[in-house]
């Protein structure tokens, strides 16, 4: 079953790609979730999308130099994280 994201999840994936992230969508879900690895420079993380309804469930992003991690759940919180994503990582 290929990934069929809803409109909001598709917008999140599009914003990640527009921001320069590499988004690797797997061919098959793991259980009921597509765990989509994302990376850009020193950032890496995972975006989880529901296999059934295509909803963006959660994101986890890590800035490698100091291993600062940000996790958000739900589409509105994921979009909020992407809105304030700094170019060169988090300081704390």
PyMOL Python script that loads the backbone (N, CA, C, O; Angstrom):
from pymol import cmd

cmd.read_pdbstr("""\
ATOM      1  N   UNK A   1       0.840  -1.163   0.000  1.00  0.00           N
ATOM      2  CA  UNK A   1       0.000   0.000   0.000  1.00  0.00           C
ATOM      3  C   UNK A   1       0.897   1.241   0.000  1.00  0.00           C
ATOM      4  O   UNK A   1       1.621   1.463   0.970  1.00  0.00           O
ATOM      5  N   UNK A   2       0.868   2.042  -1.044  1.00  0.00           N
ATOM      6  CA  UNK A   2       1.702   3.249  -1.104  1.00  0.00           C
ATOM      7  C   UNK A   2       1.152   4.344  -0.183  1.00  0.00           C
ATOM      8  O   UNK A   2      -0.031   4.352   0.158  1.00  0.00           O
ATOM      9  N   UNK A   3       2.025   5.251   0.203  1.00  0.00           N
ATOM     10  CA  UNK A   3       1.633   6.354   1.077  1.00  0.00           C
ATOM     11  C   UNK A   3       0.658   7.271   0.355  1.00  0.00           C
ATOM     12  O   UNK A   3       0.912   7.701  -0.770  1.00  0.00           O
ATOM     13  N   UNK A   4      -0.466   7.568   1.013  1.00  0.00           N
ATOM     14  CA  UNK A   4      -1.456   8.505   0.493  1.00  0.00           C
ATOM     15  C   UNK A   4      -1.723   9.546   1.579  1.00  0.00           C
ATOM     16  O   UNK A   4      -2.707   9.434   2.310  1.00  0.00           O
ATOM     17  N   UNK A   5      -0.849  10.569   1.693  1.00  0.00           N
ATOM     18  CA  UNK A   5      -1.016  11.546   2.761  1.00  0.00           C
ATOM     19  C   UNK A   5      -2.227  12.439   2.527  1.00  0.00           C
ATOM     20  O   UNK A   5      -2.603  12.711   1.386  1.00  0.00           O
ATOM     21  N   UNK A   6      -2.841  12.895   3.636  1.00  0.00           N
ATOM     22  CA  UNK A   6      -3.929  13.856   3.484  1.00  0.00           C
ATOM     23  C   UNK A   6      -3.328  15.207   3.106  1.00  0.00           C
ATOM     24  O   UNK A   6      -2.110  15.333   2.976  1.00  0.00           O
ATOM     25  N   UNK A   7      -4.172  16.205   2.932  1.00  0.00           N
ATOM     26  CA  UNK A   7      -3.697  17.493   2.430  1.00  0.00           C
ATOM     27  C   UNK A   7      -2.662  18.128   3.357  1.00  0.00           C
ATOM     28  O   UNK A   7      -1.650  18.652   2.890  1.00  0.00           O
ATOM     29  N   UNK A   8      -2.908  18.083   4.664  1.00  0.00           N
ATOM     30  CA  UNK A   8      -1.979  18.701   5.613  1.00  0.00           C
ATOM     31  C   UNK A   8      -0.638  17.974   5.629  1.00  0.00           C
ATOM     32  O   UNK A   8       0.412  18.617   5.626  1.00  0.00           O
ATOM     33  N   UNK A   9      -0.660  16.646   5.646  1.00  0.00           N
ATOM     34  CA  UNK A   9       0.587  15.874   5.641  1.00  0.00           C
ATOM     35  C   UNK A   9       1.346  16.102   4.340  1.00  0.00           C
ATOM     36  O   UNK A   9       2.575  16.177   4.355  1.00  0.00           O
ATOM     37  N   UNK A  10       0.649  16.213   3.225  1.00  0.00           N
ATOM     38  CA  UNK A  10       1.309  16.493   1.949  1.00  0.00           C
ATOM     39  C   UNK A  10       1.955  17.875   1.965  1.00  0.00           C
ATOM     40  O   UNK A  10       3.036  18.060   1.407  1.00  0.00           O
ATOM     41  N   UNK A  11       1.291  18.861   2.612  1.00  0.00           N
ATOM     42  CA  UNK A  11       1.871  20.193   2.725  1.00  0.00           C
ATOM     43  C   UNK A  11       3.124  20.166   3.595  1.00  0.00           C
ATOM     44  O   UNK A  11       4.101  20.850   3.290  1.00  0.00           O
ATOM     45  N   UNK A  12       3.107  19.383   4.678  1.00  0.00           N
ATOM     46  CA  UNK A  12       4.276  19.270   5.551  1.00  0.00           C
ATOM     47  C   UNK A  12       5.443  18.652   4.781  1.00  0.00           C
ATOM     48  O   UNK A  12       6.568  19.146   4.856  1.00  0.00           O
ATOM     49  N   UNK A  13       5.178  17.584   4.049  1.00  0.00           N
ATOM     50  CA  UNK A  13       6.231  16.941   3.248  1.00  0.00           C
ATOM     51  C   UNK A  13       6.753  17.915   2.196  1.00  0.00           C
ATOM     52  O   UNK A  13       7.960  17.985   1.965  1.00  0.00           O
ATOM     53  N   UNK A  14       5.866  18.659   1.561  1.00  0.00           N
ATOM     54  CA  UNK A  14       6.275  19.658   0.575  1.00  0.00           C
ATOM     55  C   UNK A  14       7.120  20.763   1.192  1.00  0.00           C
ATOM     56  O   UNK A  14       8.104  21.194   0.591  1.00  0.00           O
ATOM     57  N   UNK A  15       6.752  21.229   2.386  1.00  0.00           N
ATOM     58  CA  UNK A  15       7.536  22.262   3.061  1.00  0.00           C
ATOM     59  C   UNK A  15       8.917  21.748   3.438  1.00  0.00           C
ATOM     60  O   UNK A  15       9.903  22.479   3.338  1.00  0.00           O
ATOM     61  N   UNK A  16       8.991  20.496   3.870  1.00  0.00           N
ATOM     62  CA  UNK A  16      10.293  19.921   4.200  1.00  0.00           C
ATOM     63  C   UNK A  16      11.184  19.872   2.965  1.00  0.00           C
ATOM     64  O   UNK A  16      12.359  20.233   3.022  1.00  0.00           O
ATOM     65  N   UNK A  17      10.618  19.424   1.853  1.00  0.00           N
ATOM     66  CA  UNK A  17      11.398  19.363   0.606  1.00  0.00           C
ATOM     67  C   UNK A  17      11.806  20.763   0.153  1.00  0.00           C
ATOM     68  O   UNK A  17      12.933  20.958  -0.301  1.00  0.00           O
ATOM     69  N   UNK A  18      10.903  21.743   0.269  1.00  0.00           N
ATOM     70  CA  UNK A  18      11.220  23.118  -0.136  1.00  0.00           C
ATOM     71  C   UNK A  18      12.303  23.726   0.749  1.00  0.00           C
ATOM     72  O   UNK A  18      13.060  24.589   0.303  1.00  0.00           O
ATOM     73  N   UNK A  19      12.378  23.280   2.001  1.00  0.00           N
ATOM     74  CA  UNK A  19      13.397  23.784   2.931  1.00  0.00           C
ATOM     75  C   UNK A  19      14.731  23.075   2.743  1.00  0.00           C
ATOM     76  O   UNK A  19      15.689  23.362   3.462  1.00  0.00           O
ATOM     77  N   UNK A  20      14.807  22.151   1.787  1.00  0.00           N
ATOM     78  CA  UNK A  20      16.071  21.488   1.491  1.00  0.00           C
ATOM     79  C   UNK A  20      16.264  20.153   2.175  1.00  0.00           C
ATOM     80  O   UNK A  20      17.355  19.587   2.118  1.00  0.00           O
ATOM     81  N   UNK A  21      15.230  19.633   2.823  1.00  0.00           N
ATOM     82  CA  UNK A  21      15.336  18.331   3.472  1.00  0.00           C
ATOM     83  C   UNK A  21      15.225  17.211   2.441  1.00  0.00           C
ATOM     84  O   UNK A  21      14.478  17.316   1.469  1.00  0.00           O
ATOM     85  N   UNK A  22      15.967  16.158   2.666  1.00  0.00           N
ATOM     86  CA  UNK A  22      15.822  14.933   1.894  1.00  0.00           C
ATOM     87  C   UNK A  22      14.735  14.116   2.582  1.00  0.00           C
ATOM     88  O   UNK A  22      14.853  13.792   3.764  1.00  0.00           O
ATOM     89  N   UNK A  23      13.685  13.785   1.850  1.00  0.00           N
ATOM     90  CA  UNK A  23      12.549  13.052   2.402  1.00  0.00           C
ATOM     91  C   UNK A  23      12.484  11.706   1.685  1.00  0.00           C
ATOM     92  O   UNK A  23      12.190  11.648   0.492  1.00  0.00           O
ATOM     93  N   UNK A  24      12.760  10.621   2.416  1.00  0.00           N
ATOM     94  CA  UNK A  24      12.773   9.280   1.829  1.00  0.00           C
ATOM     95  C   UNK A  24      11.533   8.517   2.279  1.00  0.00           C
ATOM     96  O   UNK A  24      11.468   8.030   3.408  1.00  0.00           O
ATOM     97  N   UNK A  25      10.559   8.418   1.395  1.00  0.00           N
ATOM     98  CA  UNK A  25       9.305   7.740   1.731  1.00  0.00           C
ATOM     99  C   UNK A  25       9.480   6.246   1.495  1.00  0.00           C
ATOM    100  O   UNK A  25       9.794   5.832   0.379  1.00  0.00           O
ATOM    101  N   UNK A  26       9.282   5.422   2.538  1.00  0.00           N
ATOM    102  CA  UNK A  26       9.439   3.973   2.372  1.00  0.00           C
ATOM    103  C   UNK A  26       8.315   3.382   1.530  1.00  0.00           C
ATOM    104  O   UNK A  26       7.235   3.963   1.424  1.00  0.00           O
ATOM    105  N   UNK A  27       8.576   2.232   0.938  1.00  0.00           N
ATOM    106  CA  UNK A  27       7.588   1.573   0.085  1.00  0.00           C
ATOM    107  C   UNK A  27       6.429   0.993   0.891  1.00  0.00           C
ATOM    108  O   UNK A  27       5.292   0.973   0.419  1.00  0.00           O
ATOM    109  N   UNK A  28       6.708   0.526   2.089  1.00  0.00           N
ATOM    110  CA  UNK A  28       5.688  -0.107   2.925  1.00  0.00           C
ATOM    111  C   UNK A  28       5.714   0.489   4.330  1.00  0.00           C
ATOM    112  O   UNK A  28       6.777   0.877   4.816  1.00  0.00           O
ATOM    113  N   UNK A  29       4.554   0.566   4.988  1.00  0.00           N
ATOM    114  CA  UNK A  29       4.534   1.070   6.362  1.00  0.00           C
ATOM    115  C   UNK A  29       5.053   0.022   7.345  1.00  0.00           C
ATOM    116  O   UNK A  29       5.026  -1.179   7.076  1.00  0.00           O
ATOM    117  N   UNK A  30       5.520   0.507   8.476  1.00  0.00           N
ATOM    118  CA  UNK A  30       5.859  -0.390   9.576  1.00  0.00           C
ATOM    119  C   UNK A  30       4.645  -0.403  10.494  1.00  0.00           C
ATOM    120  O   UNK A  30       4.306   0.605  11.114  1.00  0.00           O
ATOM    121  N   UNK A  31       4.014  -1.534  10.569  1.00  0.00           N
ATOM    122  CA  UNK A  31       2.737  -1.694  11.258  1.00  0.00           C
ATOM    123  C   UNK A  31       1.713  -0.759  10.646  1.00  0.00           C
ATOM    124  O   UNK A  31       1.270  -1.016   9.526  1.00  0.00           O
ATOM    125  N   UNK A  32       1.311   0.308  11.314  1.00  0.00           N
ATOM    126  CA  UNK A  32       0.270   1.200  10.799  1.00  0.00           C
ATOM    127  C   UNK A  32       0.802   2.609  10.549  1.00  0.00           C
ATOM    128  O   UNK A  32       0.031   3.557  10.398  1.00  0.00           O
ATOM    129  N   UNK A  33       2.146   2.737  10.506  1.00  0.00           N
ATOM    130  CA  UNK A  33       2.753   4.061  10.391  1.00  0.00           C
ATOM    131  C   UNK A  33       3.887   4.033   9.356  1.00  0.00           C
ATOM    132  O   UNK A  33       4.697   3.106   9.324  1.00  0.00           O
ATOM    133  N   UNK A  34       3.921   5.066   8.519  1.00  0.00           N
ATOM    134  CA  UNK A  34       5.076   5.301   7.666  1.00  0.00           C
ATOM    135  C   UNK A  34       6.062   6.145   8.466  1.00  0.00           C
ATOM    136  O   UNK A  34       5.751   7.286   8.808  1.00  0.00           O
ATOM    137  N   UNK A  35       7.223   5.620   8.767  1.00  0.00           N
ATOM    138  CA  UNK A  35       8.282   6.384   9.419  1.00  0.00           C
ATOM    139  C   UNK A  35       9.196   6.912   8.325  1.00  0.00           C
ATOM    140  O   UNK A  35       9.997   6.169   7.757  1.00  0.00           O
ATOM    141  N   UNK A  36       9.069   8.189   8.037  1.00  0.00           N
ATOM    142  CA  UNK A  36       9.770   8.808   6.916  1.00  0.00           C
ATOM    143  C   UNK A  36      11.039   9.480   7.427  1.00  0.00           C
ATOM    144  O   UNK A  36      10.959  10.482   8.137  1.00  0.00           O
ATOM    145  N   UNK A  37      12.218   8.943   7.076  1.00  0.00           N
ATOM    146  CA  UNK A  37      13.454   9.603   7.491  1.00  0.00           C
ATOM    147  C   UNK A  37      13.670  10.909   6.716  1.00  0.00           C
ATOM    148  O   UNK A  37      13.455  10.968   5.506  1.00  0.00           O
ATOM    149  N   UNK A  38      14.097  11.948   7.435  1.00  0.00           N
ATOM    150  CA  UNK A  38      14.357  13.245   6.833  1.00  0.00           C
ATOM    151  C   UNK A  38      15.741  13.715   7.272  1.00  0.00           C
ATOM    152  O   UNK A  38      16.184  13.418   8.382  1.00  0.00           O
ATOM    153  N   UNK A  39      16.415  14.448   6.396  1.00  0.00           N
ATOM    154  CA  UNK A  39      17.735  14.977   6.749  1.00  0.00           C
ATOM    155  C   UNK A  39      18.046  16.195   5.895  1.00  0.00           C
ATOM    156  O   UNK A  39      17.603  16.316   4.753  1.00  0.00           O
ATOM    157  N   UNK A  40      18.829  17.099   6.493  1.00  0.00           N
ATOM    158  CA  UNK A  40      19.334  18.282   5.792  1.00  0.00           C
ATOM    159  C   UNK A  40      20.565  18.750   6.551  1.00  0.00           C
ATOM    160  O   UNK A  40      20.472  19.204   7.692  1.00  0.00           O
ATOM    161  N   UNK A  41      21.702  18.635   5.913  1.00  0.00           N
ATOM    162  CA  UNK A  41      22.932  19.080   6.563  1.00  0.00           C
ATOM    163  C   UNK A  41      23.129  18.384   7.898  1.00  0.00           C
ATOM    164  O   UNK A  41      23.255  17.161   7.958  1.00  0.00           O
ATOM    165  N   UNK A  42      23.154  19.172   8.973  1.00  0.00           N
ATOM    166  CA  UNK A  42      23.354  18.629  10.313  1.00  0.00           C
ATOM    167  C   UNK A  42      22.053  18.223  11.003  1.00  0.00           C
ATOM    168  O   UNK A  42      22.086  17.733  12.131  1.00  0.00           O
ATOM    169  N   UNK A  43      20.908  18.419  10.344  1.00  0.00           N
ATOM    170  CA  UNK A  43      19.620  17.978  10.881  1.00  0.00           C
ATOM    171  C   UNK A  43      19.334  16.556  10.415  1.00  0.00           C
ATOM    172  O   UNK A  43      19.651  16.192   9.283  1.00  0.00           O
ATOM    173  N   UNK A  44      18.738  15.758  11.287  1.00  0.00           N
ATOM    174  CA  UNK A  44      18.170  14.478  10.864  1.00  0.00           C
ATOM    175  C   UNK A  44      16.982  14.188  11.757  1.00  0.00           C
ATOM    176  O   UNK A  44      16.879  14.717  12.863  1.00  0.00           O
ATOM    177  N   UNK A  45      16.090  13.348  11.272  1.00  0.00           N
ATOM    178  CA  UNK A  45      14.915  13.031  12.067  1.00  0.00           C
ATOM    179  C   UNK A  45      13.973  12.096  11.355  1.00  0.00           C
ATOM    180  O   UNK A  45      14.304  11.492  10.334  1.00  0.00           O
ATOM    181  N   UNK A  46      12.769  11.991  11.932  1.00  0.00           N
ATOM    182  CA  UNK A  46      11.747  11.095  11.415  1.00  0.00           C
ATOM    183  C   UNK A  46      10.396  11.806  11.483  1.00  0.00           C
ATOM    184  O   UNK A  46      10.052  12.420  12.492  1.00  0.00           O
ATOM    185  N   UNK A  47       9.647  11.711  10.402  1.00  0.00           N
ATOM    186  CA  UNK A  47       8.265  12.173  10.351  1.00  0.00           C
ATOM    187  C   UNK A  47       7.392  10.934  10.268  1.00  0.00           C
ATOM    188  O   UNK A  47       7.567  10.112   9.369  1.00  0.00           O
ATOM    189  N   UNK A  48       6.455  10.789  11.195  1.00  0.00           N
ATOM    190  CA  UNK A  48       5.544   9.647  11.197  1.00  0.00           C
ATOM    191  C   UNK A  48       4.205  10.061  10.614  1.00  0.00           C
ATOM    192  O   UNK A  48       3.607  11.051  11.036  1.00  0.00           O
ATOM    193  N   UNK A  49       3.738   9.283   9.630  1.00  0.00           N
ATOM    194  CA  UNK A  49       2.464   9.534   8.959  1.00  0.00           C
ATOM    195  C   UNK A  49       1.620   8.271   9.056  1.00  0.00           C
ATOM    196  O   UNK A  49       2.112   7.171   8.807  1.00  0.00           O
ATOM    197  N   UNK A  50       0.355   8.426   9.417  1.00  0.00           N
ATOM    198  CA  UNK A  50      -0.561   7.297   9.541  1.00  0.00           C
ATOM    199  C   UNK A  50      -0.758   6.608   8.189  1.00  0.00           C
ATOM    200  O   UNK A  50      -0.977   7.266   7.172  1.00  0.00           O
ATOM    201  N   UNK A  51      -0.676   5.283   8.192  1.00  0.00           N
ATOM    202  CA  UNK A  51      -0.867   4.536   6.946  1.00  0.00           C
ATOM    203  C   UNK A  51      -2.346   4.479   6.556  1.00  0.00           C
ATOM    204  O   UNK A  51      -2.676   4.392   5.374  1.00  0.00           O
ATOM    205  N   UNK A  52      -3.229   4.529   7.549  1.00  0.00           N
ATOM    206  CA  UNK A  52      -4.659   4.407   7.267  1.00  0.00           C
ATOM    207  C   UNK A  52      -5.269   5.692   6.720  1.00  0.00           C
ATOM    208  O   UNK A  52      -5.902   5.679   5.664  1.00  0.00           O
ATOM    209  N   UNK A  53      -5.082   6.801   7.431  1.00  0.00           N
ATOM    210  CA  UNK A  53      -5.741   8.048   7.052  1.00  0.00           C
ATOM    211  C   UNK A  53      -4.792   9.080   6.473  1.00  0.00           C
ATOM    212  O   UNK A  53      -5.238  10.131   6.012  1.00  0.00           O
ATOM    213  N   UNK A  54      -3.491   8.805   6.485  1.00  0.00           N
ATOM    214  CA  UNK A  54      -2.528   9.718   5.901  1.00  0.00           C
ATOM    215  C   UNK A  54      -2.245  10.951   6.739  1.00  0.00           C
ATOM    216  O   UNK A  54      -1.737  11.940   6.210  1.00  0.00           O
ATOM    217  N   UNK A  55      -2.554  10.926   8.020  1.00  0.00           N
ATOM    218  CA  UNK A  55      -2.343  12.076   8.889  1.00  0.00           C
ATOM    219  C   UNK A  55      -0.907  12.152   9.371  1.00  0.00           C
ATOM    220  O   UNK A  55      -0.269  11.130   9.626  1.00  0.00           O
ATOM    221  N   UNK A  56      -0.406  13.376   9.492  1.00  0.00           N
ATOM    222  CA  UNK A  56       0.910  13.586  10.092  1.00  0.00           C
ATOM    223  C   UNK A  56       0.750  13.412  11.600  1.00  0.00           C
ATOM    224  O   UNK A  56       0.005  14.155  12.238  1.00  0.00           O
ATOM    225  N   UNK A  57       1.448  12.434  12.165  1.00  0.00           N
ATOM    226  CA  UNK A  57       1.277  12.117  13.576  1.00  0.00           C
ATOM    227  C   UNK A  57       2.295  12.824  14.469  1.00  0.00           C
ATOM    228  O   UNK A  57       1.922  13.457  15.456  1.00  0.00           O
ATOM    229  N   UNK A  58       3.585  12.716  14.124  1.00  0.00           N
ATOM    230  CA  UNK A  58       4.635  13.298  14.964  1.00  0.00           C
ATOM    231  C   UNK A  58       5.906  13.475  14.159  1.00  0.00           C
ATOM    232  O   UNK A  58       6.097  12.867  13.106  1.00  0.00           O
ATOM    233  N   UNK A  59       6.775  14.336  14.693  1.00  0.00           N
ATOM    234  CA  UNK A  59       8.080  14.564  14.083  1.00  0.00           C
ATOM    235  C   UNK A  59       9.112  14.623  15.206  1.00  0.00           C
ATOM    236  O   UNK A  59       8.831  15.082  16.313  1.00  0.00           O
ATOM    237  N   UNK A  60      10.287  14.156  14.896  1.00  0.00           N
ATOM    238  CA  UNK A  60      11.422  14.254  15.801  1.00  0.00           C
ATOM    239  C   UNK A  60      12.608  14.732  14.976  1.00  0.00           C
ATOM    240  O   UNK A  60      13.013  14.072  14.020  1.00  0.00           O
ATOM    241  N   UNK A  61      13.170  15.894  15.352  1.00  0.00           N
ATOM    242  CA  UNK A  61      14.314  16.467  14.640  1.00  0.00           C
ATOM    243  C   UNK A  61      15.472  16.636  15.602  1.00  0.00           C
ATOM    244  O   UNK A  61      15.282  17.083  16.733  1.00  0.00           O
ATOM    245  N   UNK A  62      16.664  16.284  15.167  1.00  0.00           N
ATOM    246  CA  UNK A  62      17.873  16.419  15.977  1.00  0.00           C
ATOM    247  C   UNK A  62      18.899  17.254  15.230  1.00  0.00           C
ATOM    248  O   UNK A  62      19.119  17.064  14.034  1.00  0.00           O
ATOM    249  N   UNK A  63      19.526  18.184  15.951  1.00  0.00           N
ATOM    250  CA  UNK A  63      20.639  18.976  15.437  1.00  0.00           C
ATOM    251  C   UNK A  63      21.893  18.280  15.922  1.00  0.00           C
ATOM    252  O   UNK A  63      22.137  18.243  17.128  1.00  0.00           O
ATOM    253  N   UNK A  64      22.712  17.717  15.014  1.00  0.00           N
ATOM    254  CA  UNK A  64      23.802  16.813  15.357  1.00  0.00           C
ATOM    255  C   UNK A  64      24.922  17.395  16.223  1.00  0.00           C
ATOM    256  O   UNK A  64      25.373  16.698  17.132  1.00  0.00           O
ATOM    257  N   UNK A  65      25.405  18.630  16.004  1.00  0.00           N
ATOM    258  CA  UNK A  65      26.569  19.070  16.780  1.00  0.00           C
ATOM    259  C   UNK A  65      26.398  18.986  18.294  1.00  0.00           C
ATOM    260  O   UNK A  65      27.340  18.626  19.000  1.00  0.00           O
ATOM    261  N   UNK A  66      25.211  19.314  18.803  1.00  0.00           N
ATOM    262  CA  UNK A  66      25.019  19.211  20.246  1.00  0.00           C
ATOM    263  C   UNK A  66      23.877  18.258  20.627  1.00  0.00           C
ATOM    264  O   UNK A  66      23.436  18.245  21.777  1.00  0.00           O
ATOM    265  N   UNK A  67      23.407  17.472  19.677  1.00  0.00           N
ATOM    266  CA  UNK A  67      22.333  16.492  19.885  1.00  0.00           C
ATOM    267  C   UNK A  67      21.094  17.087  20.525  1.00  0.00           C
ATOM    268  O   UNK A  67      20.454  16.444  21.357  1.00  0.00           O
ATOM    269  N   UNK A  68      20.746  18.315  20.143  1.00  0.00           N
ATOM    270  CA  UNK A  68      19.520  18.947  20.612  1.00  0.00           C
ATOM    271  C   UNK A  68      18.361  18.380  19.813  1.00  0.00           C
ATOM    272  O   UNK A  68      18.400  18.350  18.583  1.00  0.00           O
ATOM    273  N   UNK A  69      17.330  17.930  20.514  1.00  0.00           N
ATOM    274  CA  UNK A  69      16.216  17.236  19.875  1.00  0.00           C
ATOM    275  C   UNK A  69      14.932  18.017  20.095  1.00  0.00           C
ATOM    276  O   UNK A  69      14.709  18.561  21.176  1.00  0.00           O
ATOM    277  N   UNK A  70      14.090  18.073  19.075  1.00  0.00           N
ATOM    278  CA  UNK A  70      12.757  18.667  19.173  1.00  0.00           C
ATOM    279  C   UNK A  70      11.755  17.632  18.704  1.00  0.00           C
ATOM    280  O   UNK A  70      11.914  17.043  17.634  1.00  0.00           O
ATOM    281  N   UNK A  71      10.715  17.408  19.509  1.00  0.00           N
ATOM    282  CA  UNK A  71       9.650  16.466  19.161  1.00  0.00           C
ATOM    283  C   UNK A  71       8.325  17.191  19.237  1.00  0.00           C
ATOM    284  O   UNK A  71       8.078  17.955  20.169  1.00  0.00           O
ATOM    285  N   UNK A  72       7.482  16.954  18.264  1.00  0.00           N
ATOM    286  CA  UNK A  72       6.143  17.538  18.240  1.00  0.00           C
ATOM    287  C   UNK A  72       5.157  16.480  17.746  1.00  0.00           C
ATOM    288  O   UNK A  72       5.498  15.620  16.934  1.00  0.00           O
ATOM    289  N   UNK A  73       3.924  16.566  18.257  1.00  0.00           N
ATOM    290  CA  UNK A  73       2.855  15.648  17.852  1.00  0.00           C
ATOM    291  C   UNK A  73       1.687  16.454  17.311  1.00  0.00           C
ATOM    292  O   UNK A  73       1.329  17.495  17.863  1.00  0.00           O
ATOM    293  N   UNK A  74       1.105  15.975  16.246  1.00  0.00           N
ATOM    294  CA  UNK A  74      -0.037  16.642  15.637  1.00  0.00           C
ATOM    295  C   UNK A  74       0.400  17.610  14.551  1.00  0.00           C
ATOM    296  O   UNK A  74       1.483  18.192  14.611  1.00  0.00           O
ATOM    297  N   UNK A  75      -0.454  17.767  13.572  1.00  0.00           N
ATOM    298  CA  UNK A  75      -0.114  18.565  12.391  1.00  0.00           C
ATOM    299  C   UNK A  75       0.166  20.020  12.739  1.00  0.00           C
ATOM    300  O   UNK A  75       1.125  20.591  12.220  1.00  0.00           O
ATOM    301  N   UNK A  76      -0.644  20.645  13.607  1.00  0.00           N
ATOM    302  CA  UNK A  76      -0.442  22.064  13.910  1.00  0.00           C
ATOM    303  C   UNK A  76       0.865  22.294  14.661  1.00  0.00           C
ATOM    304  O   UNK A  76       1.532  23.302  14.431  1.00  0.00           O
ATOM    305  N   UNK A  77       1.243  21.386  15.549  1.00  0.00           N
ATOM    306  CA  UNK A  77       2.507  21.529  16.267  1.00  0.00           C
ATOM    307  C   UNK A  77       3.703  21.270  15.342  1.00  0.00           C
ATOM    308  O   UNK A  77       4.747  21.907  15.488  1.00  0.00           O
ATOM    309  N   UNK A  78       3.556  20.343  14.396  1.00  0.00           N
ATOM    310  CA  UNK A  78       4.630  20.083  13.428  1.00  0.00           C
ATOM    311  C   UNK A  78       4.847  21.321  12.564  1.00  0.00           C
ATOM    312  O   UNK A  78       5.988  21.718  12.328  1.00  0.00           O
ATOM    313  N   UNK A  79       3.773  21.929  12.095  1.00  0.00           N
ATOM    314  CA  UNK A  79       3.871  23.142  11.282  1.00  0.00           C
ATOM    315  C   UNK A  79       4.507  24.265  12.099  1.00  0.00           C
ATOM    316  O   UNK A  79       5.323  25.026  11.579  1.00  0.00           O
ATOM    317  N   UNK A  80       4.137  24.370  13.377  1.00  0.00           N
ATOM    318  CA  UNK A  80       4.750  25.372  14.250  1.00  0.00           C
ATOM    319  C   UNK A  80       6.243  25.171  14.390  1.00  0.00           C
ATOM    320  O   UNK A  80       7.001  26.141  14.392  1.00  0.00           O
ATOM    321  N   UNK A  81       6.676  23.933  14.509  1.00  0.00           N
ATOM    322  CA  UNK A  81       8.111  23.640  14.587  1.00  0.00           C
ATOM    323  C   UNK A  81       8.811  24.029  13.292  1.00  0.00           C
ATOM    324  O   UNK A  81       9.901  24.598  13.328  1.00  0.00           O
ATOM    325  N   UNK A  82       8.203  23.731  12.157  1.00  0.00           N
ATOM    326  CA  UNK A  82       8.810  24.073  10.875  1.00  0.00           C
ATOM    327  C   UNK A  82       8.858  25.586  10.666  1.00  0.00           C
ATOM    328  O   UNK A  82       9.762  26.089   9.998  1.00  0.00           O
ATOM    329  N   UNK A  83       7.893  26.316  11.232  1.00  0.00           N
ATOM    330  CA  UNK A  83       7.879  27.774  11.100  1.00  0.00           C
ATOM    331  C   UNK A  83       9.050  28.427  11.829  1.00  0.00           C
ATOM    332  O   UNK A  83       9.540  29.470  11.395  1.00  0.00           O
ATOM    333  N   UNK A  84       9.505  27.830  12.927  1.00  0.00           N
ATOM    334  CA  UNK A  84      10.580  28.450  13.708  1.00  0.00           C
ATOM    335  C   UNK A  84      11.885  27.652  13.627  1.00  0.00           C
ATOM    336  O   UNK A  84      12.737  27.771  14.507  1.00  0.00           O
ATOM    337  N   UNK A  85      12.042  26.856  12.599  1.00  0.00           N
ATOM    338  CA  UNK A  85      13.244  26.051  12.431  1.00  0.00           C
ATOM    339  C   UNK A  85      14.417  26.939  12.033  1.00  0.00           C
ATOM    340  O   UNK A  85      14.392  27.532  10.955  1.00  0.00           O
ATOM    341  N   UNK A  86      15.459  27.048  12.887  1.00  0.00           N
ATOM    342  CA  UNK A  86      16.600  27.896  12.539  1.00  0.00           C
ATOM    343  C   UNK A  86      17.476  27.245  11.477  1.00  0.00           C
ATOM    344  O   UNK A  86      17.497  26.022  11.333  1.00  0.00           O
ATOM    345  N   UNK A  87      18.191  28.070  10.746  1.00  0.00           N
ATOM    346  CA  UNK A  87      19.067  27.573   9.682  1.00  0.00           C
ATOM    347  C   UNK A  87      20.201  26.715  10.233  1.00  0.00           C
ATOM    348  O   UNK A  87      20.557  25.698   9.636  1.00  0.00           O
ATOM    349  N   UNK A  88      20.769  27.118  11.367  1.00  0.00           N
ATOM    350  CA  UNK A  88      21.957  26.455  11.882  1.00  0.00           C
ATOM    351  C   UNK A  88      21.746  25.841  13.256  1.00  0.00           C
ATOM    352  O   UNK A  88      22.642  25.914  14.097  1.00  0.00           O
ATOM    353  N   UNK A  89      20.611  25.248  13.506  1.00  0.00           N
ATOM    354  CA  UNK A  89      20.406  24.469  14.719  1.00  0.00           C
ATOM    355  C   UNK A  89      20.003  25.269  15.936  1.00  0.00           C
ATOM    356  O   UNK A  89      19.936  26.498  15.917  1.00  0.00           O
ATOM    357  N   UNK A  90      19.738  24.529  16.993  1.00  0.00           N
ATOM    358  CA  UNK A  90      19.311  25.087  18.258  1.00  0.00           C
ATOM    359  C   UNK A  90      20.509  25.250  19.174  1.00  0.00           C
ATOM    360  O   UNK A  90      21.481  24.503  19.060  1.00  0.00           O
ATOM    361  N   UNK A  91      20.456  26.195  20.063  1.00  0.00           N
ATOM    362  CA  UNK A  91      21.596  26.482  20.929  1.00  0.00           C
ATOM    363  C   UNK A  91      21.514  25.788  22.276  1.00  0.00           C
ATOM    364  O   UNK A  91      22.542  25.646  22.938  1.00  0.00           O
ATOM    365  N   UNK A  92      20.360  25.354  22.705  1.00  0.00           N
ATOM    366  CA  UNK A  92      20.279  24.704  24.018  1.00  0.00           C
ATOM    367  C   UNK A  92      20.137  23.232  23.899  1.00  0.00           C
ATOM    368  O   UNK A  92      20.056  22.536  24.911  1.00  0.00           O
TER     369      UNK A  92
END
""", "prot")
cmd.dss("prot")
cmd.show_as("cartoon", "prot")
cmd.util.cbc("prot")
cmd.orient("prot")
